[in-house]
Structure formats: C-alpha cells, structure tokens
C-alpha cells in the first residue's frame, strides 16, 4: 500500500467504500527480521523504547543470543531509554543486567514524563504493545498529545492478521493466539488507528518471515509474515 492522497482520503474518513481494494505487497516487497529492522531504523538515533523489558526469565537467555532488543538498540543509538510498566522487570534490568536509563512509568495515565519532555527524540518504539491495549486509538492519541511535540516518529510492531499460522485455522478450525491479545492488524487497519490518533503513516514493512523452512513461501507471499512494522510521523520536521 502506497500512502497516496486517495488512500489518505479513506484513512482520514473523507472518502468511504464498503469494499475498497488496497494493494499491500508486490514482487519487490522485502521481508525482514524484526530485530534487524528495528535496529536499522534506530541507527544513530535518539530512541525511546516503550515496553522494553520483556519477561524476566527470558532476558538473560536473549542477551546471550543477541536477541534482546533493548540491548541491541543501546548498541547502535546515540541515546536510548527504556520505559515499562513492569517494575520488577525494570529493577531486574537495573540491578542484575547493570543497565540504567530504564524507568517504570505509565506514559498515558501519569503526567508527561520529564525524561522524555526535557529532550528531543527521533523515535518512540512500541514493540508488541498495541495488540494488548483495550483502546488503541485513545492510547496512541494520548501519546501524541503528551509527547508529539518532542518525538519525531513512532514505530509500531503488531501481529499481522494475514500471517501464515492464521491460514491453518481453515483446516484445523482452531485459532492460535496469545490469550492477552485484543486485535490482529492489516496494513490498512494499523494505518487507520494511527491516523485517527493524530499520527501520519509513512511506510510499513513485513517482518519475521525469514525463518527456515518457510523462507521461500514468505519470499513469494510476504503478506504471510508474522509481523507488521509501521513508521508514523508526529508532523515535526526538525527537532
């Protein structure tokens, strides 16, 4: 999907169709490893990593395999802070892993966080968060209102509704899903909730489609990858 003026008219609600056809990939569509893509997007940037901690029991094993995203971001960014609601996990990262600049804070329910508002930031990364939120539009709208003046771009990763595993439900008559998830997303619907919240979508990519033995399938059908990664702008041209 190319974000043309016509597409924006639909996303913004100025045009309506009960059956709009939106092309969401072609022969040139690339597929990515999610961690590699987020690391690439963060290179030499000032980054806020929201929901950074992961499960306590997985952090050390992921670190050993270079699979813990927050450490990978720290290795390539000019500045990187982590924010999470899980106080136990945040304290573990501080005390056991020895990483500072990580905080327990509720960005939407608490006053604007000075560690963010006192600086200028290139990216805020929301990895595997939006599908756990009861009202994603309200959540993103509050982030925009509180932090849109100091954060240039928002990067969201979300579960892809068209992923290969979901196609198996036609045969097994069973849904395979994280029990805490509220939503699946398509490129259009993820762009829609972002734009309803005041963020402007710029690009999206398909990720986590590089694992053997399905690599060939994803090469021809990138829309069957597990994850969508979408970049939005707050509208700030220069911080």
N, C-alpha and C positions, 0 to 999 in steps of 0.2 A: 504494500500500500504506500503510495506516494502522497504526502500531505499537500495536495493541490488546493486551490481556492474552492473547488467544487466539494472536495472531501471535507474541508473545514466548514463549509456551509451546513453539511449534515451533522458534523460533530458538534457544532455550536447551536444546532436546532433551528437554523434559519430555513433549511430545506428538510423535507420529510419524504421517506419512501418506506413502504412496508416490506420491500424486498430489494433493497439496494445491493448491487453486486460489487464487491471490493476485492481487487486482486491483491493477495497477500504474500506471494512469492513468485519467482520466475527462475529461469535456468542460471541466472547469475547470483542468486541468493546464497550467501555464505552461511556456514554453521560454525558455532564457536563452542569452546569450553567456557562455561560460565565464569569460573575463577580467572581464566586468562583474559577474558573480555573486560571484566571489571577492573582488573589490574591495569590493562592497557588504557582504559578510559581515565584512570586515576593518575597516570604518569605525570610527575612533576606538578600535580595539582594540590590545592588545599581542600581536604575532604572531611566531611562528617559522615561517620559510618553508624547509622541508626540500627539498633538491634544487633550489635556487633558480636555479642558474647558467645552464642551457640550453647549447646548443652555442656555442662561442666565435665561430664565423663568423656566427652569427645575432643575437648580442646587439645590436650597433650598429644593424643594419637594423631590428630590432624596436623599439629605443629611438626611432628616427626616426619610426616609425609609432605610437608609444604602445602597442605590443603586447608589451613585455617586462614580464611580470607582476611581477617583484620591484620595479621602479621604481614601478609603479602602486600596489603595496602601501605602499611607503615614502611615497607622496604622501598617503595617507589614514589611516594608522595613527598611534597615539600612540607606538608603539615597534615596530621591525621588525628582526629579524636574519635572515641567510641562512646556511644550512649546506649543504655539498655535499661529496661525495667527490672531485670533480674539482679537484685542487689547481691545475692550470694555469688552469682557468676562473676559480677564485676569485681567483688572483693577477691575472688579466686585469681582472676587475671592480674590484679594488682600485687597480691601477696605471694602467689605461687609462681606466676609467669614473670613477674617483675616489670610489668608494663604500666606506665602512668598515663595520664591524659585519657582516662576512661571514667565514665560517670554513670551513676544511677539517677535518672531524671525522666519525668513524664512531660514530653515536649508539648502535648496538646492540652493537658489539664492544669499544668502549672504555669506561672508567669514566664514570659520569654527568658530563655536561659542565657545568662550573660557570657558564658564561654562561647556561645555562638554569636550573639548580637554585638559583642565587642570587637568582632573581626569580620573580614570579608572571606567568603568561601566560594570555591569553584563548583563543588559537587556535594550533594547530600545523597547518600546511597541507602535505599530501602530494599534490603535483600530478604526475600521470603517473608514479608511482613503483611503486605496489603491483603492477602487472602485470609488472614486471621482477624481482620478488622470488621466489626459489625457494620459500620457505615463508612466505607472507604472514601466517598466523596467529601463528607464532612471532615474526616481525618486529614485528607490532603488539603482541603480548604483552610483548615486551621494552621497547618504548616506553612501554607502560602502567606496567610495574614500575619503570622508571627515572625517568619524568617525569610520571606520572599525578598525583603529589601537587602539582605546580606548574603543570600545564597543564589548563585547564578543559575545552577542547573540541578535537576532532580533525576536520579536514575532509579528505576523500579524494576525489580525482577519478580516475575509472577508465574504461577503454573499455567501452562499452555493447554487450553481446552481441547486442542486437536492432537495432543500427544499420542504416540503410538500405543501406549498402555491403555488408553481410553477406548481405542478401537476394539480391543479384546472383549469389551463388555457386550458387544453384539453377539459373540459366541458363548461367553460364559454366563451372561445375564447377571453379572456381578459388577459393582462399582468398586474400584480400588482407589482409596483416598485417605489422606491424613484426616483423622477424626475431628481435628480442630479447624479444618478449612471451611470457609463460608462460600467461596467462589472459585470458578475457573474463569480464565480470561482469553480473549482473542485479541489480535492487534487492534481491531476497531473498538472493542469494548474497553480495553485498557486506555486507549487514547481518549475515549469518551469520558471516563470518570476523571481523568486528569484535566481535561479542558473544562469540565463542569466545575472543577475546584479552582480554576484560575491559572493552571499551568498550560503551557503550549507544547504539544508533542513535536519533536524534531526528527527522530529516527527510531527504529526498533530493529532488533536482531533476534535470531533463533539460537538458543544455546543448549548445551548438554546433549548434543546429538553426535558426539564424536566417539562414543564408546563402542568397542567391538562387542558383538558381531553385527550390530545394526547400522554400522557406519555407511554402508552402501545404500541402504534404504533411506537414511537421512539425507544423503547426497542428492538423491533424486526427489525426495519428498521432505524438504526442510521444515514444512509446516507440522511434521510429526515429532519434532524435537520436544523435549520436556519443558523447556523454559522460554519465556519471553523476556527480553531485556529492552526497556524503552527509556529513552532520554527525553526529558522535558526541559524547557527553559522558563525561568521566572519572568523574563522580559527585561532583565538587566543587561545592557550592552557592555558596560565596563565597570568593574568594581575597583 
